């Protein structure tokens, strides 16, 4: 399975660790790790060790991953635009508000965990 949110997050924030990635995309850590392993196995994601002695693995898209992201991104945007076009202005605003609330809740949850 190719997860567009993982590709988009790694494109926007290269060298992010798995925990931050899971918070960013709103998926539990175990599922994120499974997606990353799958994408690394396929050659789309690279995992490198963080600071000396650290167990943290930093994630980035490989050249093949960047190429795939750049090829898929226009299609993803087109689908999003088609879905949004079928909604009324009020429905679009409601959906955008809901998505913003989910993102804010994930960020708040993450900030509490690291405080």
Residue, then its C-alpha position, 0 to 999 in steps of 0.5 A: x500500500x502506498x500511503x499518500x500522507x506519508x509521501x507528502x509528510x516526508x516531502x515536506x519534512x525530510x529527516x523526520x522520525x517515525x514518532x513525529x511522522x505518526x503524529x503528523x499523519x494522525x496514525x498510531x505509531x505501529x501502523x506508521x512503522x509498518x507503512x515505513x517498513x513497506x515503503x523502505x522495502x520498496x525503495x521509496x523511503x530511507x531510514x538513517x540513524x539520528x545522533x550518535x548512539x541514538x536509536x531514533x531513525x530519521x526518514x526521508x524519501x529516496x530519489x525513487x520516492x521523490x519521483x513517485x511523489x511528484x508523479x502521484x501528487x497531481x493526481x491526488x490534487x485532482x481527486x481532491x478537487x473533484x471531491x470538493x467540487x461536488x460539495x456546496x460552499x457550506x459543506x466545503x467549509x465544514x469539511x475544511x473546519x473538521x480537517x483543521x480541528x483534527x490537525x489541531x487535536x493531533x498537534x495538541x496531543x503531541x505537544x502534551x506528550x513532549x511537555 
